[in-house]
Each structure stands twice: as structure tokens, then as C-alpha cells.
Amino acid sequence: MTRLQASSTKLIAALLLTLIFVFTQTVAHAAQPNALISQEDSAAEYKQYIKEKFNVSFNGASTKGQFIEAVATILSYKPSGKDIAFTDLKADNKLFPAAASLYENGILGGPGVQAEQPLSSIVAVSIAVRAAGLKELAYTYPTDKVALVLKSINQKNNNLAIKTAQELAAAADAGLIPAELLSTFQPNKAADAQLINTLLGKILVTKGLYKHYIGYVNDADIFAKLSNAFVTSDIIHAPKLQLLVNTALEQNLITGYSLKDSRFNPNFISSLSLIYGHSDLNHAVQLIGLLRSEGLNAKVQFEPKTSAFIFLKEWGEPGPDVVQIANGNFISYAKEFDLEFEFSSKEQKAAFQGAILAYAKKNVKDQSGLIASSWFQPLYYSSTELKDYEVITNNYITDKDSTFTVNPFSLNEDSAKVVAGFKAIDPNAIVTPYQFWVDKPFFNYLHGEPL
């Protein structure tokens, strides 16, 4: 019987993936005029990201010292404290820690820093190549290869030093300098804000420190990527954390929680992003299609999640993954996921709710006109304020020995009691509560209301 069920499950999964593949190809063909096969962030997007994440901003020409400080900031570099001496920068200068940290990481060579000098385009590129971890690649370029690359970008002979020319060639090949900037690149010209912001963004991208996502809503292959992310995700097991929160569930401290892995954090811009939770792949596929039909494009990250929550009787008969615990409540354990979206504007982000309430929010049993497997209480939320959303608290729990996190949501007025309860169960628990904005149906769920 077990083997039969497993075979049936595999067959259903295979059929679903086949349908998704067909749907992917059909939609990709139909939506080709609007689909963006390759979408790369612009200098303006890098600028916005760096400003929001690091409070670093460039609006015009800069000094070399300012660029050095920015690179150290975005890479979180700190000097080790070892004795370092520059010929033109004393240890009590505010730029010294940044310069020292870049020197220790092989980005600056010394002995002089020339921090007050205007930042030239070629110096910015050289620093960026080293900061991005590409200098070894650059120095493999033989003279004829350098000449060929520079000729292709109209930089035939600029009297550049050998290593500098190698760095420029590698930057062009590796995409640190986009084509639109290469076409007007002048090595000795002062680096403008567009080049500076692009280079800072590209450093983060190359180091794996920028945004993490599987694609865009409008990508032709987004359905295949989504299905692959789903079928390769598993139930998350974090025994240490689960012992804590399962005890809290039995004590009625919380109504549920989710386990996540911080390695899947998309690192999106908070003001442009929101998170949508669900458990059904077909629902996720149709949600992407719904957003397309509503003219909403966004970056998409798939985050595996394991959820445990109180199952309400109004939802119907408990399934196989619903168990009754000691206090009489029914708890559902489920492999789920979060889809995190980063929209191009706050207006697009705000428009998301309208699509959900119209086509993905169930109000009565067997309601028609909705996308597949819609919930009575959909869950979507934002870390920044949105109109017509409610504010609740995530009593966020981390483990210093792992990348796993627990997200037990509660009403604001209950947070202090929840945190105290966690601490009573485990005095060493690391709990960091913070407030965020959630849709009203889920807010009603926390109040014990069925709709």
C-alpha cells in the first residue's frame, strides 16, 4: 500500500511537471513581446540598493578616498590591527581603516593612497577588479589578448601600465563595465556617478553579496525554474529550534511558526519587496501567471519553508499531516515555501494586494473564479508600511550554530508574553522581535477568526 501511494505520488508529480513545462513554453511564446530574457540591474538600481543597504551614495564625481571607503563599507572589511604605514595617510585619518582593510585584502598596493586625488575611471576599474576577486584572472591575460579586448572596446593605445591594461580587459570581459559604459569609456576621465555605482554593484554581484533570486515574473523560463526549486526543496529539520517552538505550541504561547534557512535570503530592497507564503506548486505557477496578466513584473526568489500551525475546524477535515497535541489542538506540519518579490516601484508593490484579494483569496468553500488552491487566509507581508495592512510581530529566533531561523508570528500585544515564554523554556534562546505589515485576512487568523 505504501509503495502504491509512493508510485502514485511520483506519477502525479511527473504529470504536474509536464504540465508546467507545457505551460512554460506556451506562455513564453504568447508573452514573448513582454518577456525579458536577460534582465540586468541598472546603475540607478545599484545606486538605490547601495543607499538603502549601506547608506552609501554617489551623485557626481568622487575622490579616490571616497571610493575606497565605499568599497570597504559594502564588503564589510575591517582592518586587522596589524601595523600598516602609508606614506600619505596617517593612522588617525578617518579614511585609514578603510584603506588599511583594502590593503590587507590585496586591493590597494601602497605605499601611497592618494586619497584626495579625483577618482579617475581607470583607477575605479582597477580597484573594482581587485575588490571583485578577479585580479588573478586579469593577470593571466597575455599582451595579444589584452590588445584584442581593448581594440574591441575602442581602447587601442592609452599608454596604460601592463597590469592596469590587464585589469581593464578583464573588467570588460567579466561584465564589470556594461556595454553602454564601455562605448564612452575614457580611462583618465573623472569617474562619474553612473560608473561608480555600477562598479560598486558589480563588486557585490561578483562576490555573491547582491540580490539572490531565481528570475523575473516575465522571464520565459520562470516556470521551469520555479518547479525545479520546489521539487529540490525538502522539509527543514532543526531539532534544537523545533524543541523550543513545539513546546511553545503545546503551551498555547503561539499559534504557529515557520522554519527557514537564511542562506536563501534574497537580500532585496525592503521598500520594494514583499513575501508571499504557500505550499502548493500549482498555486505558485498560477500566481506568477496572474501577476503577468495584471502587468506586475518583479524579481522572484524561492525560499524553502517548513510550517507548523494550528489547524482551524472551519477549514475542513484534517489531513494526514495534521496531528493532535497534548492540549487538544490540531497542528498541521507542512512543506511550504515563501516567494519573495522585489518590484520595480512602490506602486507596483502596492498593486499586488488587489490581485490577491480578487483572484487568490477564498471567502466561501468551493468558491470559483480563483487560482488553484487559494487559501481563506493568504499570507503576504512587508517589512515596510503599506496601506490597508495590519502590523504584527515576528518573534524571530536564530541559532548561533546554524543558518536556520524560526518565525513565530503574534499580535503586537502578545509579543512580550511570547518572548518571555520562549525564555522560560530556554533561557539561552536568541529572540529578536520586530514588527512588520501583514494582510488583514492573516491578521484575522491570529485573532482566531476563520476568514
C-alpha positions as CSV (number, residue, x, y, z in Angstrom):
1,M,0.0,0.0,0.0
2,T,2.8,2.4,0.9
3,R,4.7,1.6,-2.3
4,L,1.5,2.1,-4.3
5,Q,1.0,5.5,-2.7
6,A,4.6,6.5,-3.3
7,S,4.2,5.5,-7.0
8,S,1.0,7.5,-7.3
9,T,2.7,10.5,-5.8
10,K,5.6,10.3,-8.2
11,L,3.2,9.9,-11.1
12,I,1.3,13.0,-10.0
13,A,4.5,15.0,-9.6
14,A,5.7,13.9,-13.0
15,L,2.4,14.9,-14.6
16,L,2.4,18.3,-12.9
17,L,6.0,19.0,-14.0
18,T,5.0,18.0,-17.6
19,L,2.0,20.4,-17.4
20,I,4.3,23.2,-16.1
21,F,6.7,22.6,-18.9
22,V,4.0,22.9,-21.5
23,F,2.6,25.9,-19.7
24,T,6.0,27.5,-19.6
25,Q,6.5,27.0,-23.3
26,T,3.0,28.2,-24.2
27,V,3.1,31.3,-22.0
28,A,6.7,32.1,-23.1
29,H,5.6,32.0,-26.7
30,A,2.5,34.0,-26.1
31,A,4.2,36.6,-23.9
32,Q,7.4,36.9,-25.9
33,P,6.9,40.6,-26.7
34,N,6.9,41.4,-23.0
35,A,9.3,38.7,-21.7
36,L,12.7,39.8,-20.8
37,I,15.2,37.0,-21.4
38,S,18.1,38.7,-19.7
39,Q,17.5,41.5,-17.2
40,E,20.4,43.3,-15.6
41,D,20.1,45.9,-12.9
42,S,20.9,49.4,-14.0
43,A,23.2,52.0,-12.4
44,A,20.1,53.6,-10.8
45,E,19.1,50.3,-9.2
46,Y,22.6,49.7,-7.9
47,K,22.6,53.2,-6.5
48,Q,19.2,52.6,-4.8
49,Y,20.4,49.3,-3.3
50,I,23.7,50.7,-2.0
51,K,22.0,53.7,-0.5
52,E,19.3,51.6,1.3
53,K,21.6,48.8,2.5
54,F,24.8,50.7,3.3
55,N,23.8,54.4,3.4
56,V,26.5,55.0,0.7
57,S,25.6,57.5,-2.0
58,F,27.4,58.9,-5.1
59,N,25.7,61.6,-7.2
60,G,28.7,63.0,-9.0
61,A,32.5,62.9,-9.3
62,S,34.4,61.5,-6.3
63,T,37.8,61.3,-4.7
64,K,39.8,58.0,-4.6
65,G,39.4,58.1,-0.8
66,Q,35.6,58.2,-1.0
67,F,35.6,55.2,-3.4
68,I,38.0,53.3,-1.1
69,E,35.7,53.9,1.8
70,A,32.6,52.8,-0.1
71,V,34.3,49.6,-1.2
72,A,35.3,48.8,2.4
73,T,31.8,49.5,3.6
74,I,29.9,47.3,1.1
75,L,32.3,44.4,1.7
76,S,32.2,44.9,5.5
77,Y,36.0,45.0,5.6
78,K,37.7,46.0,8.8
79,P,41.5,46.3,9.4
80,S,43.1,43.5,11.5
81,G,45.1,46.0,13.6
82,K,48.5,45.0,12.3
83,D,51.0,47.7,11.7
84,I,50.4,49.3,8.3
85,A,52.0,52.5,7.2
86,F,51.1,54.6,4.2
87,T,53.3,57.5,3.0
88,D,50.4,59.9,2.7
89,L,47.8,58.8,5.1
90,K,48.2,58.8,8.9
91,A,46.6,56.3,11.2
92,D,44.4,59.0,12.8
93,N,42.8,59.9,9.4
94,K,39.2,58.8,9.1
95,L,40.0,57.0,5.8
96,F,42.8,55.0,7.3
97,P,40.7,52.0,8.5
98,A,39.2,51.6,5.0
99,A,42.5,51.9,3.2
100,A,44.2,49.5,5.6
101,S,41.5,46.9,5.2
102,L,41.7,47.1,1.4
103,Y,45.5,46.9,1.6
104,E,45.3,43.8,3.7
105,N,42.9,42.2,1.2
106,G,45.2,42.9,-1.7
107,I,43.0,45.6,-3.2
108,L,45.4,48.6,-2.6
109,G,49.1,48.3,-3.1
110,G,50.6,51.3,-1.3
111,P,52.8,52.8,-0.2
112,G,50.8,55.9,-1.1
113,V,47.0,56.0,-1.1
114,Q,46.4,59.4,-2.9
115,A,43.0,59.6,-1.1
116,E,42.5,63.3,-2.0
117,Q,43.0,62.7,-5.7
118,P,40.0,62.9,-8.0
119,L,38.9,59.3,-8.8
120,S,39.7,58.5,-12.5
121,S,37.7,55.9,-14.4
122,I,40.7,53.6,-14.8
123,V,41.6,53.7,-11.1
124,A,38.0,53.0,-10.2
125,V,38.0,50.0,-12.6
126,S,41.4,48.7,-11.2
127,I,40.1,48.8,-7.6
128,A,36.8,47.2,-8.6
129,V,38.6,44.3,-10.4
130,R,40.6,43.5,-7.3
131,A,37.7,44.0,-4.9
132,A,35.5,41.7,-7.0
133,G,38.2,39.0,-6.7
134,L,39.2,39.0,-10.3
135,K,42.8,40.1,-10.2
136,E,44.3,36.7,-10.7
137,L,42.1,36.2,-13.8
138,A,43.2,39.7,-15.1
139,Y,46.9,38.9,-14.7
140,T,46.6,35.8,-16.9
141,Y,45.8,37.9,-19.9
142,P,48.8,37.9,-22.4
143,T,49.7,41.1,-24.3
144,D,48.0,40.0,-27.5
145,K,44.7,39.1,-25.7
146,V,44.8,42.5,-23.9
147,A,45.3,44.3,-27.2
148,L,42.4,42.4,-28.8
149,V,40.0,43.2,-26.0
150,L,41.0,46.8,-25.8
151,K,40.6,47.2,-29.5
152,S,37.1,45.7,-29.3
153,I,36.1,48.5,-26.8
154,N,37.9,51.3,-28.8
155,Q,40.8,51.5,-26.3
156,K,43.6,50.7,-28.7
157,N,46.5,52.5,-27.1
158,N,46.1,54.5,-23.9
159,N,49.6,54.1,-22.5
160,L,48.3,52.1,-19.7
161,A,50.6,50.1,-17.4
162,I,50.6,46.4,-18.2
163,K,48.6,45.3,-15.1
164,T,46.2,48.2,-15.5
165,A,45.5,47.2,-19.1
166,Q,45.0,43.6,-18.0
167,E,42.5,44.8,-15.3
168,L,40.6,46.9,-17.9
169,A,40.4,44.0,-20.3
170,A,39.3,41.6,-17.6
171,A,36.7,44.1,-16.4
172,A,35.3,44.3,-19.9
173,D,35.2,40.5,-20.4
174,A,33.7,39.8,-17.0
175,G,30.9,42.4,-17.4
176,L,32.0,44.7,-14.6
177,I,31.6,47.6,-17.1
178,P,28.4,47.2,-19.1
179,A,28.4,47.8,-22.9
180,E,26.7,51.2,-22.7
181,L,29.5,52.5,-20.4
182,L,32.3,50.8,-22.4
183,S,31.2,52.7,-25.5
184,T,32.1,56.0,-23.9
185,F,34.8,54.9,-21.5
186,Q,37.8,57.2,-21.1
187,P,40.4,55.9,-18.7
188,N,41.8,59.2,-17.5
189,K,38.4,61.0,-17.3
190,A,36.9,61.5,-13.8
191,A,34.7,58.6,-12.9
192,D,31.1,59.7,-12.9
193,A,28.3,58.6,-10.6
194,Q,26.9,56.1,-13.2
195,L,30.3,54.3,-13.4
196,I,30.9,54.4,-9.7
197,N,27.5,53.0,-8.7
198,T,27.7,50.3,-11.4
199,L,31.2,49.2,-10.3
200,L,30.1,49.0,-6.6
201,G,27.0,47.0,-7.6
202,K,29.1,44.7,-9.8
203,I,31.5,44.1,-6.9
204,L,28.6,42.9,-4.8
205,V,27.2,40.7,-7.6
206,T,30.6,39.0,-8.3
207,K,31.2,38.4,-4.6
208,G,27.7,36.9,-4.2
209,L,26.6,39.7,-1.9
210,Y,23.9,41.3,-4.0
211,K,20.4,40.1,-4.5
212,H,19.6,36.4,-4.8
213,Y,16.7,35.3,-7.0
214,I,15.7,32.6,-9.5
215,G,14.4,35.1,-12.1
216,Y,11.7,37.6,-13.0
217,V,8.0,37.1,-13.3
218,N,8.2,37.9,-17.0
219,D,11.1,35.5,-17.7
220,A,10.4,32.9,-20.4
221,D,11.8,30.1,-18.2
222,I,10.5,31.2,-14.8
223,F,8.0,28.3,-14.5
224,A,10.8,25.8,-15.1
225,K,13.0,27.5,-12.5
226,L,10.1,27.6,-10.0
227,S,9.2,23.9,-10.4
228,N,12.9,22.9,-10.1
229,A,13.3,25.0,-6.9
230,F,10.2,23.3,-5.5
231,V,11.0,19.7,-6.2
232,T,14.5,20.1,-4.9
233,S,13.4,21.6,-1.6
234,D,12.9,19.4,1.4
235,I,11.3,19.5,4.9
236,I,13.6,21.5,7.1
237,H,14.8,19.8,10.3
238,A,16.2,21.9,13.1
239,P,15.8,19.8,16.2
240,K,17.2,22.4,18.6
241,L,14.9,25.1,17.5
242,Q,11.9,22.9,17.0
243,L,12.1,21.6,20.5
244,L,11.7,25.1,21.7
245,V,8.8,26.2,19.4
246,N,6.9,22.9,19.7
247,T,6.9,23.2,23.4
248,A,5.6,26.8,22.9
249,L,2.8,25.4,20.7
250,E,1.7,23.0,23.4
251,Q,1.7,25.8,25.9
252,N,-0.5,27.9,23.6
253,L,2.2,30.6,23.5
254,I,1.9,30.8,19.7
255,T,-0.5,29.7,17.0
256,G,2.3,28.5,14.6
257,Y,5.7,29.1,13.3
258,S,7.8,28.6,10.2
259,L,11.4,27.2,9.8
260,K,13.6,28.8,7.2
261,D,17.2,28.8,6.1
262,S,18.8,32.2,6.0
263,R,21.1,31.1,3.1
264,F,18.0,31.6,0.8
265,N,17.5,35.2,1.9
266,P,17.1,37.3,-1.3
267,N,18.6,40.4,0.1
268,F,16.1,42.6,-1.7
269,I,15.4,46.3,-1.2
270,S,12.9,46.3,1.7
271,S,10.8,49.2,0.3
272,L,10.2,47.4,-2.9
273,S,9.7,43.8,-1.7
274,L,7.1,41.6,0.0
275,I,6.8,37.9,0.9
276,Y,4.0,35.5,-0.1
277,G,3.7,32.2,1.6
278,H,2.1,29.0,0.3
279,S,2.5,25.2,0.0
280,D,1.2,24.3,-3.5
281,L,3.4,24.4,-6.6
282,N,0.5,24.8,-9.0
283,H,-0.7,27.8,-7.0
284,A,2.7,29.4,-7.3
285,V,2.8,28.8,-11.0
286,Q,-0.7,30.3,-11.4
287,L,0.3,33.2,-9.2
288,I,3.2,34.1,-11.5
289,G,0.7,33.9,-14.4
290,L,-1.7,36.1,-12.5
291,L,1.0,38.7,-11.9
292,R,1.9,38.7,-15.6
293,S,-1.8,39.2,-16.5
294,E,-2.0,42.1,-14.1
295,G,1.1,43.8,-15.6
296,L,3.2,43.2,-12.5
297,N,6.8,42.2,-13.1
298,A,9.2,41.5,-10.2
299,K,12.3,39.6,-9.2
300,V,11.3,36.3,-7.7
301,Q,13.1,34.3,-5.0
302,F,12.0,30.9,-3.8
303,E,12.7,30.2,-0.1
304,P,12.0,26.7,1.2
305,K,10.0,26.7,4.4
306,T,8.6,24.2,6.9
307,S,5.5,25.4,8.7
308,A,3.6,24.3,11.8
309,F,0.3,26.0,12.7
310,I,-2.9,25.5,14.5
311,F,-5.5,23.9,12.1
312,L,-9.0,25.5,12.4
313,K,-12.0,23.3,12.2
314,E,-13.6,25.7,9.7
315,W,-11.0,24.6,7.1
316,G,-12.5,21.1,6.8
317,E,-11.3,17.6,7.7
318,P,-7.7,17.3,9.0
319,G,-5.3,15.7,6.5
320,P,-2.5,13.2,7.1
321,D,0.0,15.8,8.2
322,V,-2.3,17.2,10.9
323,V,-1.8,15.8,14.4
324,Q,-3.5,16.5,17.7
325,I,-1.2,17.6,20.5
326,A,-1.4,17.3,24.3
327,N,-3.6,20.4,24.8
328,G,-6.2,19.2,22.3
329,N,-5.4,21.5,19.5
330,F,-4.7,20.2,16.0
331,I,-1.3,21.1,14.5
332,S,-0.5,21.0,10.8
333,Y,3.0,20.3,9.6
334,A,3.7,21.2,6.0
335,K,6.5,21.6,3.4
336,E,5.9,25.1,2.2
337,F,7.7,28.0,0.6
338,D,7.9,31.7,0.5
339,L,8.0,33.6,-2.7
340,E,9.7,36.9,-2.2
341,F,9.1,39.6,-4.9
342,E,11.0,42.7,-5.5
343,F,9.0,45.1,-7.7
344,S,10.4,48.0,-9.8
345,S,8.3,50.6,-7.8
346,K,6.4,51.1,-4.7
347,E,3.2,51.5,-6.8
348,Q,3.7,48.0,-8.3
349,K,4.3,46.6,-4.8
350,A,1.0,48.2,-3.6
351,A,-0.9,46.8,-6.5
352,F,-0.1,43.2,-5.5
353,Q,-2.8,43.1,-2.9
354,G,-5.6,43.9,-5.3
355,A,-4.7,40.9,-7.4
356,I,-4.6,38.6,-4.4
357,L,-7.9,39.7,-2.9
358,A,-9.6,39.4,-6.3
359,Y,-8.2,36.1,-7.5
360,A,-6.3,34.3,-4.7
361,K,-8.4,34.8,-1.6
362,K,-11.1,32.3,-0.7
363,N,-14.2,33.6,1.0
364,V,-16.5,30.5,0.8
365,K,-16.0,26.8,0.3
366,D,-15.7,25.7,-3.3
367,Q,-15.5,29.3,-4.5
368,S,-15.0,29.6,-8.2
369,G,-13.0,32.3,-10.1
370,L,-9.8,31.9,-8.1
371,I,-6.4,30.5,-8.9
372,A,-5.8,26.9,-7.8
373,S,-5.6,26.1,-4.1
374,S,-6.3,29.6,-2.9
375,W,-6.5,30.0,0.9
376,F,-9.1,31.5,3.2
377,Q,-6.3,33.4,4.9
378,P,-3.5,34.1,2.4
379,L,-0.2,35.2,3.9
380,Y,1.8,38.0,2.5
381,Y,3.7,40.7,4.3
382,S,6.2,43.6,4.0
383,S,8.9,44.9,6.3
384,T,7.9,48.5,5.3
385,E,4.5,50.2,5.7
386,L,1.7,49.5,3.3
387,K,-1.9,51.0,3.2
388,D,-4.7,48.6,4.4
389,Y,-2.2,46.2,6.0
390,E,-2.1,45.4,9.7
391,V,1.0,45.5,12.0
392,I,2.0,42.3,13.8
393,T,5.2,41.0,15.3
394,N,7.7,38.3,14.3
395,N,9.3,36.9,17.4
396,Y,12.3,36.0,15.4
397,I,14.5,33.2,16.7
398,T,18.0,32.4,15.5
399,D,20.6,29.8,16.3
400,K,24.3,30.8,16.5
401,D,25.3,27.3,15.5
402,S,23.2,27.1,12.2
403,T,21.7,29.1,9.4
404,F,18.2,28.1,10.4
405,T,15.7,30.6,11.8
406,V,12.2,30.3,13.3
407,N,9.5,32.9,12.5
408,P,6.7,32.7,15.1
409,F,4.2,35.5,14.4
410,S,2.0,37.0,17.0
411,L,-0.2,40.1,17.7
412,N,1.8,43.0,18.9
413,E,0.2,43.0,22.4
414,D,1.2,39.3,22.8
415,S,4.8,39.6,21.8
416,A,6.2,40.4,25.3
417,K,4.5,37.3,26.7
418,V,5.6,35.1,23.8
419,V,9.3,36.2,24.2
420,A,9.1,35.7,27.9
421,G,7.6,32.2,27.3
422,F,10.4,31.3,24.9
423,K,13.0,32.4,27.5
424,A,11.2,30.4,30.2
425,I,11.5,27.3,28.0
426,D,15.1,28.0,27.0
427,P,16.9,30.9,28.8
428,N,19.6,30.8,26.1
429,A,17.2,31.3,23.2
430,I,18.1,34.2,20.9
431,V,14.8,36.0,20.3
432,T,14.8,39.3,18.3
433,P,11.2,40.5,17.9
434,Y,10.4,43.1,15.2
435,Q,7.2,44.4,13.7
436,F,6.0,44.2,10.1
437,W,2.9,44.7,7.9
438,V,0.7,41.8,7.0
439,D,-2.6,41.3,5.1
440,K,-5.8,41.6,7.0
441,P,-7.0,38.0,6.4
442,F,-3.9,36.6,8.1
443,F,-4.3,39.2,10.9
444,N,-7.8,37.9,11.4
445,Y,-6.4,34.4,11.7
446,L,-4.2,35.5,14.5
447,H,-7.3,36.7,16.2
448,G,-8.8,33.2,15.8
449,E,-11.3,34.3,13.1
450,P,-11.9,31.8,10.2
451,L,-12.0,34.5,7.4
